[in-house]
């Protein structure tokens, strides 16, 4: 199933695998639980200084 969601953290909590895309390009991919801790996710969607949670 393909899920497209703006709330990245919520989507990653239910996904097994994920591809992080921005302007049509894949920035990173991998296991969803690993991407929750990835700096690319924080910088792309939550701002560089975002806190986890």
C-alpha positions in Angstrom: 0.0 0.0 0.0 1.2 3.5 -0.8 0.6 6.1 1.9 1.2 9.8 1.1 1.0 11.8 4.3 2.1 15.2 5.5 2.3 14.1 9.1 5.6 12.2 8.6 6.0 11.0 12.2 2.5 9.5 12.4 3.0 7.8 9.0 6.3 6.3 10.0 4.8 4.9 13.2 2.5 2.6 11.2 4.7 1.9 8.2 7.2 -0.9 7.7 9.3 0.8 5.1 9.4 4.3 3.8 10.8 6.6 1.1 11.3 10.2 2.0 10.6 12.4 -1.0 11.0 16.1 -1.7 10.1 17.8 -5.0 9.8 14.4 -6.7 13.2 13.1 -5.6 13.9 10.4 -3.1 16.0 11.9 -0.3 16.4 8.6 1.7 14.7 5.3 2.2 14.7 2.4 4.7 12.9 0.9 7.6 10.3 3.3 9.0 11.6 2.9 12.5 15.1 3.9 11.4 13.8 6.9 9.5 12.1 8.2 12.7 15.6 8.8 14.0 17.1 10.1 10.7 18.4 13.7 10.6 17.2 14.0 7.0 13.6 13.7 8.2 14.0 16.3 10.8 15.6 18.8 8.5 13.2 18.2 5.6 9.9 18.2 7.4 10.4 19.4 11.0 13.0 22.1 10.7 16.7 21.7 11.7 16.1 22.4 15.4 13.0 20.2 15.8 12.8 18.0 18.9 11.9 14.3 18.7 8.6 13.1 20.0 
